Amino acid sequence: MRHISFCAALGVAALLGSASFAAQSYVSPNLLYSNFPATQVADSGAAADSGIIKCSYASPDACGGCATGCATGCETGCETGCETGCDTGCDTGCGTGCGCGCGYDWRESAESSGFIAGYEFLWLKPHFSSGTNYECWTGTEIRANDMQNQSYQVEGFQTDYNAAPRLWIGYQCCSGFAARLRYWQFDHGLGEYAFEVVPGGCSYYAPGACEGFEADMEGDQLAIRNGLDVDVIDLDFTQDFNWCYTRLTLGGGISYAGLRIDRGLAFMGTDYSQNQVVSAEEYTSRFEGIGPSILAELKRRIGCSGISIVGGVRGTVLFGRERCSANFVQVNYNTEAPPDIYTETFDSSANRCRAIVAASIGVQYDYEVCCGTDVFARLSWEGQYWNGFGTPTTPRGDLGFQGLGISAGLRR
């Protein structure tokens, strides 16, 4: 019985000893990414024995690890900016200790502070949820009679891909907190159309804000022009959270958006074979607003390469004012000289609340050009949804953008 008790005591002691040894030799990723101050981690008994040195708020030290390999000879070099000879040693000596397989690249760390800047070339196509750009119909009777032998074809707003540049500049602290200012612009026409009624061909109708334009007699001509101008300014404040090869960025800020939609219509027609009637209309819808934004961005590095999968979402609520105006002019040459000129003007203004939701996903490549400077190139797809911003014929309706983006930037 005494022997059994003695053996049991030895077994318990052996288990406790092995557990203590495992606790000292195994470096937990959770501990490495804790929020303990650097001095607290370095001064703790068991943690100091395991080789843990200064860890930032959410990532290892700037040269790639918090294990024993950096404790001697390389620690000073890592803190001062990856001096020559220390960078390779730290990467190879600390990779396994950080629990990241092949080492934690210094570019994934927010250990050092610096400026951030970039430029993005977006190739976007606008989309409208509703609205009629023009109609064409065939038949022997004019559109107003609505005869059954007529066939109609309704055409929406056909748009193309156009350049929409975006640029940003900011500053990121060593804690991972950053402030960033962005500017984005889309300023392009949405298509120009010119139609003429020919024998046996189509007749045309284009809706306007004040009047509808009909070209239904031989020789009548109808011209349509649409345009869209958008400007967005974002002031963002973000915080990075790193876990091994994954970085999550959360933030918010304040955004300004200004949008303008233009539509021009011109009609030239014949009346009683000799006289001419000319009419034109200019319609403009504007919105300017400011409001809060929230954002989330995710970056996941693929293995030990400099390639990462990136993506993000952003939501903005805008509070502002909407203004609509239209000017209609008609000149009738059927009267005695001078011609009879008829004008009509429409204006409206109201406070509105609008929302914007944007999402993107892509592939990014990071590269260190020199010590402390990282550049990147990114290929991405982006989609935007603008709720209630209107169409070229009405202030009601939704607007969207989608397309590809190529961007480049740096962090110094």
Secondary structure as UniProt FT lines:
FT   HELIX           2..25
FT   HELIX           29..32
FT   HELIX           38..43
FT   HELIX           45..49
FT   TURN            50..51
FT   TURN            62..63
FT   HELIX           68..71
FT   TURN            72..74
FT   HELIX           75..79
FT   TURN            80..81
FT   TURN            84..85
FT   HELIX           86..94
FT   HELIX           96..98
FT   HELIX           106..108
FT   STRAND          114..128
FT   STRAND          134..138
FT   HELIX           143..145
FT   TURN            148..149
FT   STRAND          151..155
FT   STRAND          162..172
FT   TURN            174..175
FT   STRAND          177..196
FT   TURN            199..200
FT   STRAND          203..206
FT   STRAND          213..215
FT   TURN            218..219
FT   STRAND          221..243
FT   TURN            244..245
FT   STRAND          246..271
FT   TURN            272..274
FT   STRAND          275..301
FT   TURN            303..304
FT   STRAND          307..332
FT   TURN            333..334
FT   STRAND          340..370
FT   TURN            371..372
FT   STRAND          373..387
FT   STRAND          399..411
//
